């Protein structure tokens, strides 16, 4: 079992067996809007750390983002296996570079 799968199992345990003082339980108690807010905050913090070229900080922020994404997954009933299946499906694709339109930065 991967570290992410272990984390996901702990999150599910907290959801089904709430514990006082648990941050995970707090997130579930506050609901999806709070979970989404935290996902957004961690994403922004990851971007800032990367812009600052701070590898150690990016690792910390990506870990925070992964945790909050796992809480969102549990809240929505999405399993790590479903994510792994989608990633495998994408990995099997070739020649899937999207064509991007040119943006006129002067307008």
Secondary structure in CASP SS format (residue, H / E / C, confidence):
PFRMAT SS
TARGET T0000
AUTHOR 0000-0000-0000
METHOD secondary structure of the structure
MODEL  1
X C 1.00
X C 1.00
X H 1.00
X H 1.00
X H 1.00
X H 1.00
X H 1.00
X H 1.00
X H 1.00
X H 1.00
X H 1.00
X H 1.00
X H 1.00
X H 1.00
X H 1.00
X H 1.00
X C 1.00
X C 1.00
X C 1.00
X C 1.00
X C 1.00
X C 1.00
X H 1.00
X H 1.00
X H 1.00
X H 1.00
X H 1.00
X H 1.00
X H 1.00
X H 1.00
X C 1.00
X H 1.00
X H 1.00
X H 1.00
X H 1.00
X H 1.00
X H 1.00
X H 1.00
X H 1.00
X H 1.00
X H 1.00
X H 1.00
X H 1.00
X H 1.00
X H 1.00
X H 1.00
X H 1.00
X H 1.00
X H 1.00
X H 1.00
X H 1.00
X C 1.00
X C 1.00
X C 1.00
X H 1.00
X H 1.00
X H 1.00
X H 1.00
X H 1.00
X H 1.00
X H 1.00
X H 1.00
X H 1.00
X H 1.00
X H 1.00
X H 1.00
X H 1.00
X H 1.00
X H 1.00
X H 1.00
X H 1.00
X H 1.00
X H 1.00
X H 1.00
X H 1.00
X H 1.00
X C 1.00
X C 1.00
X C 1.00
X H 1.00
X H 1.00
X H 1.00
X H 1.00
X H 1.00
X H 1.00
X H 1.00
X H 1.00
X H 1.00
X H 1.00
X H 1.00
X H 1.00
X C 1.00
X C 1.00
X C 1.00
X C 1.00
X C 1.00
X C 1.00
X C 1.00
X C 1.00
X C 1.00
X C 1.00
X C 1.00
X C 1.00
X C 1.00
X C 1.00
X C 1.00
X C 1.00
END
